[in-house]
Amino acid sequence: ADVHFKGWLDNVQVANRAFSASEITALMQQSSATENMLPVGTSLHVAAGAMVDLNGSRQAVAVLTGGGRVTSSSLALAALTVGGENSSDFAGNFDGEIAINKVGTGSLKLSGLHVGSGDITVNSGTLVLSLAPLHSLLASSKIWFDAADATTLTTNATGVVTLWTNKGGAGATLDAVPIAAGAGPTVLPGALNNQPVLSLDATNGLRTAADAGVYGAQNRTLFAVGCRKNNGNMFLAHIGYGSDNQAFGIASQHNLLFGYTWGWGKDITFPARANSVYEIYDYMIENKQSTANLISGKNLLSGSLWTAPATVNTPLYLGSRFNDIGNGNIAEVILFDRALTPRERATIESYLRSKWFAANNTVALAAGTVLDLDSSTLTLGKLSGSGLVTNGTLGVTGTIAPGGTNSVGTLTMAGLTLQGGTLLTDVRTDGSCDLLEVEGPLDLTGFALQIADATQLRTGKSYLIASCSPGELTGTFAAVNLETGGWRVGYNNATGEVRLYCQGLVIMIQ
């Protein structure tokens, strides 16, 4: 009665009894559109600011372009199949349970953020995962506070942080110091993805030693990783005064999460956040148009609002603002004095996700397909298959499975720097096995080796599990699951080969 509703209602159901939890889940997993509600030859353009909700359905399109969002509001796994002879370039974001299937001879370029747990499968052609160069982008920030970098934190005898060094372009001028003498955050070791964060418990936070230099209607982009706790308020970052349009910041309060310029109707709001749940927040103003993202686990929430910022130039406050106290933790804060491009914004979001929450995206490559990183740095949760990975730097937090799980094959890498992961290797009794084939150098430092089924190893066989250019093999596996049977890992730098071999049994008769 108090809202003038404008919109559509669909699939409304009213029952004369309470549903059980399993019945509610079953209803939520039902999709109103099951398969290909659009013609499979559709060229789908999702403009920036627009959204397509797959709602748990399966849809194939010939071309996908634009910079908007593809989401799925259903708990059921949705699937989007893209491809044909033509190529696609999509700079938008995916969020929700969405599997992405690349088909056809053309290429599919994705340069946005993929939030959720749906796998990416390259059945044919080339998939280009493109992010902006990370290191130069971070270096171009004005302010960058990183709790994971222990060299940037100075504490006193009681453990209170007295200095947080700015890694951004403004340098020491904008180092952060306590708001109130003798009070401030403490360091909480290993709190998030085994990395430290700054913790505030009903105390004042930090502020930059000088004014931040972001003011008026100037374009700007702000990122923060943290949480509120103790049922309190947490002011992750703040600039300006407490008057209409004269502030800029991100605050997680007991009633709402705010990306604010201050004043009724001048803030982008999200539902109140749960205690002690770490999330990624970003807030950008470009030509007075404000946009905000909230990344929480597998979910991405977004909002936008036209604003008239007249931000007063003050220090950047961290954890609290004015004389307020904060209740929460801060992991990282990054401020740019410009509006980032969609590609740059997605790059920072991906960096923060992989660093603080560990990547969970997976890519599977069919034989003959290509994963092109477009000279960027990318972190995946898992990589498998028999295709080619090239052109960039790749980190894998989970397993690298040549040929796929329980299938023998060769995964090739060329023009690629590989960082971290667990090599999951299938072996067979006939001596065949998975092969990680690297054209160029291979540094195994930090890698683990896991044999999928060690009972398949046969004495007398030698298994070539990894290879690289001769003379360019360095490092050894940090961990190997070959505890019994006399099996060892051999590293031959001269030939660039890594093999499994059995020492056998020696009997000495005296």
N, C-alpha and C positions, 0 to 999 in steps of 0.2 A: 504493500500500500504506500510505502514511502519512497519507492524507486520507480522512475519512468523507464520501463524496460524496453529496449530496442534490440532485437536480435531474433534468433531461432531456437526452438526447442525440438529435440528429436529423441525418439526412443524413450519416451517417458513411461515409467512403470510404477504403479502404486499397488502395494500388497496389503492384505488385512492381517499380517502377522510379521513378527520380527524374523529376518533372515539370519541364518548362521554365517559364521565367518567364511566357511568354504563356499556357501552359496553366493555371498557377496563377491568373493574372488572370481568365481566362475562367471558372474555377470560382467565384471570389469574386464575380463579377458575376452569377452565376445566382441567381435568387430562388426560394425554396421556395414562395412565395405570389405568384402573378403578378398577379391582379386581383380585387378585391372579394371577399375571403374572408369579410368581414362583409357583411350585407345593406346595400344603399346607403341605406336609410332609417334606419340605426342612429343613435341619439343617443349619442355617445361621450363619456363623462366620464373624464378622466384625473386622478385625485386627486393632490394634492401628495405627492411622494415615490414615485409610481408612474410607470411608463414603458410606452409602446407602441413596439415596434420594427417598423417597416414592412418592413425587410429587403429593400429594393429593389422592393417591390411597389407597385401602384397601388390605392388605396382611396378610395371615396367614402362620406361620411357626411352625414346631414342636419344634425346639431348637434354642436359640439365645445365642451366646457366643462371646467373644472378648472384645476389649477395644476401638473400634472406635466410629464413630458417626452415629446415625440414624436421618435423618432430613427430612423435607418436604419443598420444595421451593415454593409450591403452597399455595395460600390463602385458598384453600378448606381444610377442616379437613380430615387428613389422619388417618388411623387406622391400628395398628399392633397387630395381635392376636398371642399369643405365648402359646404353651403348648401341652401336650400329657401325656403319661405315664412317659416320661423321664424328668429330671430336667435341667434347664438352669442357667448359671451364666454369666451375662453380666456386665462388668465394664465400659462400654462406656457411652456416653452422648446422650440424646435425645434433639433435639431442633426443634422448629416449632410447628405447629398445628397438634399434633399427639395424638390420643387416644390409650391407651394401654389396651388390654384385655387379662387377664390371664385365660386360660382354662386348662382342663386336670387335672389328679390326681397328677402330679409332681409339684415340686416347681420351682419358678422363682425368682432368686436372682438378684437384681439391686443395684449396688454400685456406679453408676455414677451420673451425674447431669441431672435433668429433667427441661429444660427450655421450656416455652410455656404454653398453657392453656388446653391442652388435658387432659381429665380425665383418671385415672387409675381405671379399674374395675376388681375385682377379682370374676370371675364367679364360679370357683372351684379350689381346691387345696390350695397351700400356696404361698403367695408373701412375699419375704424377701427384705426389704429396708434396706440396710446396709451402714452405714457411719463409718469412723474411729472415735475413741473416741475424742470428740472435745476439751475438756478442757486440756487434756494432750498434744494434738497436738498444740494448741495455746501456751501453756507454753513452748514448745520446740522451738518456734521461737527465733531468735536472737534479732529482733527489732519488736515492736508492738505499734503503736500509734493509739489510739481510741478516737475520738472526743466525742463519746457518753458517755464516762466516765468522768464526771465533775471533779472527784478527781485528774485527771492527768493534768489538765489545770490551769496554773497560769497566770493572766493578771495584767498589771500595771494600774495606775489611768486613763489612756486614753483608756483602753480596749485592748491594744496590748498584744498578747500572749508572755510572757517572758520565759515560760518553758512548755514543753510538756513531761510529764514523760513517760519513756519507760516501758511498761508492759512485754516486751520480756525477754528472758533468760539472756541477757547481762546486764540488770538492769540499774542503775543510770549512769553507765559509758557512756551509749549511749542515755541519755536524750537529747531532742532537745531544742536548744536555738536560739535566733535571729541571722540571718546572719549579719545584719547591726544593730548597736546599735540604739535603739529608734524606729525602724521600724519593721514591721512584720504583720502577719495575725491577724484578730480579730475573735471573736466567734460569729457565726450567729445562734441564738437559733431556735429550731424547724424547721430547714430548710429541713430536709429529714426524712420522716417517723416520724415526731414529735420529732426528735433528732437533736442536734446541730452539726454544721460543722465548720471548719476553713475557713475563707474567705480572699482571697487576691485580692486587687484591685490596680493593677499597683504598687506593692510594693515587697520588698524582703520577702522571706519566712524564714524557719528555717533550721538548720542543727544539726546533732548530735555533742555533745561536743568532741567526739574523732572519730578517723577513724573507719569505719564500720566493718572492718575485713573481707570483702568479696572482693577478688581480684584475679588477674591472670586468670587462666582458671577454677577456682573453680566452682563446681556446686552450684546453688542457685535458689531460687524461690521468686518472688516478687508479692504482691497483692496490689492493690490500688482501693479505691472507691472515685470518685470525678467527677468534670466537669470543662470544660473551659468556659469562659464567656467574655463579652465585646469585642468579635471578637479578643481576644488576644491569647497569648500562655500560656499554663499551664504545668509546669514541675513537675509532681506529685511526682517523686522520681528519684534521680540521684546520682551515685557514679562515681568517676574517672575524667579523663581529656578529653579535646575536640580533641582527635586525634584518628586515625583509631584503632579500637578494644580496646581502652583504657578506655572506659566508659561503663556504664550499667544503664539503666533506662527506664522510661515510660514518654513520653511527648505527650500532646495533643496540636497540633499546628494548625495554620489556614489552612494548606494544607493537613496534614495527621496526623494520630495517629501513634506514633512510639513506638515499643519495640526495643531498640537500644543497640548496642555495639559500635556504631559510625563509620560512613563511608559509601560511596556509595555501595549499594549491601550488606551491613552488618546489615541491620535493617529489622525487620518485620513491615510492614506498613498496615494500614487500612484507609478507607476514612475519611476525616476530620469530626470531631464530631460537632454537633449542639451546639449553645450556651446554657448554663445552663441546659443541660440534663445530669443527673447523671447516671453513668455507673460503671460496675465492670471491672477492667483490671487485668490480671495476665500474668507474663512473667517468663519463667523458662529456665535455661541452664543445660543440663545434658550431660556430655561427649561431649561438644562443639555443641550439637544439641539444637537449640533454638526453643521453642514453645511458642505461645502467644494466649490467649483467650480474647475476648471482649464480655461481656454480657450486652446487652442493651434491657431492656424490655423482650419481648418474643423471642428475637433473640440472637443467639450465633454465633460469627464469630471467626475463628481460622486461624492461620498461623504457618509455621515452616520454619526453615532455618539453614543450617550448618554454624557455625561461628567459629572464632578463637579468643576468648576473651583473652585479656591481661589487664584486668581491673586494674587501679591504685588504691591502697588503700587510699581512702579519706573519709571524713565524708559522711553520707547520707544526701543529700539536699532534702528539702520538699517545693514544691511550686515554687522554682526558683533554678537555677544552676549558678555557677560562680557569676557574677555581674548582671545577668539577673533579670528582674522583672516577676512576675506571675500574671495572670488574671484567677482566678478560685477558686473553693472550694475543700477542702479535708475533707473526712469523716473518712477514716481509711487507714492505710498503715501497711503491715505485710511483714517482710523479714526473710526468712530462709537461713541458710548457707549450704543448701543441696538441692538436687532435691527431691521433694515430689513424692510419688507413685501416680498413677492415683486415687486411692481411697482417699488418703489424700487430693489431690488437689480438688477433687469434694466435699469433706467435707468442706473445707474452702470456696469454691464458694457457697455452699448451705447455710453455716452460714452467709455469707455476704448478700446473697439475702434475706433470711428470716429476718435479722436484719434491713437492710436499705430500703428494698423495699416491705416487707411483702410477705409471701409465697402465691402462687396462685395455687399450685398443689392440686388436689382433688383425694381422694381414696374412692371407693364404694365397700362394701363387701357383697356378697351374703350369705345367710344362710349356715352355715357349713364351711365357708372359714376362712383362717387365714392370718393376717398381722403380720409378725415377724420383729421387729426392730433390731434384731441381736445385742442387748446390746448397741445400738447407740442412739444418741439424734437427733430427727427429728422434723421439723416443717412443717405442712401441711396447706393449705388454708381451706379445708373442709374435713370432714370425715363423711361417712354415711353407713348404712347397718345393717346387722344382724349377722355378723361374730364375730371373736375373734381377739383382738389386744393384743400383748404380747411382753415382753422381751425388755424393753428400756424406754426411756423418750420421750414423745410426746407432742408437743405444737401445738395448732390449732388456727390460727388467725381468722378464720371465724366460721362456725357452725359445731356442732357435732349433727348429726341427726340419732338416733337409728331407725332402720327399713327403713330409707330413707325418702325423702320428701313426705308428704301426704300418708304415709304408716306406720302402727303400727308394731313395732318389738323391739327386744332386741339386744343391742350392748354390748358385753362382753369384759372386760379388765382384764388381769391377769398378774402379774409380771411387771406392767407398772406404771410409774409415769406420771400423766396427768397434763399438765400445760396450763391454759388459754383456752379461747374459749367461744362460746355461745351454750348452750344446746337447740336445737330446738326440741320441744316435740309435738307430735300429740296426741290428746285425742279424745275419742269417748263418745257418750251419754250413752253407756252401761257400762261405767266405765273402759274400756280397755284403754291403753295408751302405749306410748313408755317407754322403761326402759333402763337406763344406769346402767349396772350391773358390779360392780368393785369387784374383788376378792382381798382384801387387803385394804389399806387406801385410802380415798378420801378426798382431800382438795379442797373445792369449792371457796376458796379465789381467786378473780379475774375473776370468771366465771359470765356469765349472763344467765338468763333463758328467753326463748321466747316460748310462747305457739302458735303453728301454727294457730289454730283457736279457740279462747277462747269461741266462741258461742257454741262449742260442750260440754263444761263443764256442768254437771248436779248436782244440789243440792241433797245432800244425798249420793253422790258418793265420794269415797276417791281414789285419783290417786297416785299410787306408781311410781315415775318418776326416782328415782335413789336409788341405794343400794350399801353398801360396807360391809366389815367385821364389826361385832358388836364392838363398842368402838373405831372405827377408822375413824369416820366422824368428820371433822373439817371445819370451815369456813362457810360462807353463800353466796348466790348469791349476786353479787354486784348490779345487776339490774334485775327487773322482770316486764313483761308486764301484770300485773294483777291489773289494777287501779280501777276497779269497780266490783260490784257483791258480795263483801264480801269474795272473795277467798284469801287464804293465803298459804304460804309455811311453812310446818312443818319439823323441823330437829330433829331427834331422834338418838342421838349418841349411846344410849344403844343398839338399834336394828340395827343401821347402815342404817336407812331408811330416805328418803326425800319424803314427800307426799304433794299433793295439797288437801286442804280441805276448806270447806265453813263454815264460822262462823254462817251463818243463820241470822235470824231476831229475836230480843228480844222485846217483847211488855210488858210494865209494866203498870198495872192498879192500880190506887190509889183511 
